Amino acid sequence: MKLSKKLLIGILSILPLSVFAHTQNITIEGDHGKLSAIMQTPDIKGNYPMVIIMHGFTSNKDFVLLEQISASLEKNGIASIRFDFNGHGNSEGKFEDMTVANEITDARKVYEYAKKIPNVSSVSLCGHSQGGVVASMLSGQLGSENIKSIVLLAPAAVLRDDALRGQIFDVKYDAINPPQEVDLNDPYHKGYKIGYEYIKTAQTMPIFETAAEYDGTVCIIHGSYDTIVPYTYSERYNNTYRNSKLVMIDKADHAFTDHFAEVVKTATDFFTKEVKK
C-alpha cells in the first residue's frame, strides 16, 4: 500500500526522534543540576556498545578531540554520550562548587542513563585529563562486570599531589588551610576559581587505589611533551592495572595538539576490538 505524503508526515510526527536522529541533544540529572549531553548512535539495526566520553578541567563536551572520537566510534558501530560536568559548558552548577567527587557522581548518573537505553549492549568509558581520573575511579567502583573497557587520555592523577603541594598550574596557596576560593589567573583559565572543597577532597582522593579495583582492559594514551600532567602518572596507571597498555604519543602536549588523528585512531581501534569480545 502506498502512503500519501500527508499521511506519511503525520506518522513521522508521532514517532520518537531517536528512530531517525543519530545525534541528539539530551539532558541528564547530575549531582549539581542538569547535565547537557550529546548522544550519537550508529546507523545499525539491533544492539550496539556505548562509550561515555568525559572532558577535562575547564573544558567541555565540544572539545574537538572528543567530537572526533565520537564521530569515529559511530562510523565503527559504537554509540557515545559526551556530556558537560557540573559547572562546565552548558550544564548547571557553579564551577567553584565542582569537585572530582561530584564529577564521579555526574558520570555515574550518565552511566545509569546509558544502561537504561534498550539497545545498549555494553558500556565503556573514555576520559581526558581530569575526566580520565573520573573514568578510572568510576570504573574501579563499578567493576568490569559493568564497565567493558576504558581509555584514559593523559589522566590527571597529578591533581592530588598538586592539592597536597598547594599549587594549581602557577597559582600557589596554603595547602594546610586552603582559602574558600583560589583564582586561576593563568591565560588559559582566567576567570575560573576552584573552591575549598575541591582542594580538600583532592588531597585525600584514593585515585590509584580505586582504579586498581578495575580488572578489565585499559588503554592509556599520553603525550611525551605533556607539561601539565607528566607522563609518569600514566606509567603508574599502567603499573596499577592488571590488563592495560600505555601508548606514548611522541612530542604531543596535554591537549594532544596536532596529534588528534593518532589519538582518535588508537582509541577507536582499542574500543572496536574490546567491545566485540
Number of C-alpha atoms within 10 A of each C-alpha: 3 5 8 9 9 8 10 11 11 11 10 12 10 8 10 9 12 11 8 10 13 14 18 14 12 14 15 17 15 24 21 19 16 19 26 23 22 19 22 21 25 21 16 10 8 9 16 21 22 31 30 22 27 29 26 24 16 15 18 22 23 16 13 11 20 21 17 17 22 26 20 18 26 22 13 15 17 26 27 27 25 27 29 28 37 26 21 22 18 16 22 19 18 14 18 19 17 23 21 22 18 18 25 23 18 25 26 20 17 21 22 13 13 21 16 9 11 10 16 18 15 20 24 23 28 28 26 27 26 26 28 26 28 33 29 29 25 24 28 21 18 14 18 18 12 15 22 25 25 30 28 28 29 30 29 26 26 22 24 19 14 17 23 17 15 18 17 20 12 8 12 15 15 12 16 13 10 16 14 13 17 19 16 18 14 13 7 9 14 10 10 15 18 20 18 18 19 19 27 18 15 21 19 12 16 13 20 18 12 15 22 19 20 26 19 20 19 26 20 24 23 31 25 17 17 18 11 16 21 20 23 13 17 26 16 12 24 18 14 16 18 15 13 19 18 17 17 18 17 13 14 19 20 21 19 23 12 10 16 17 13 12 22 20 15 17 21 22 14 17 27 15 9 16 18 10 6
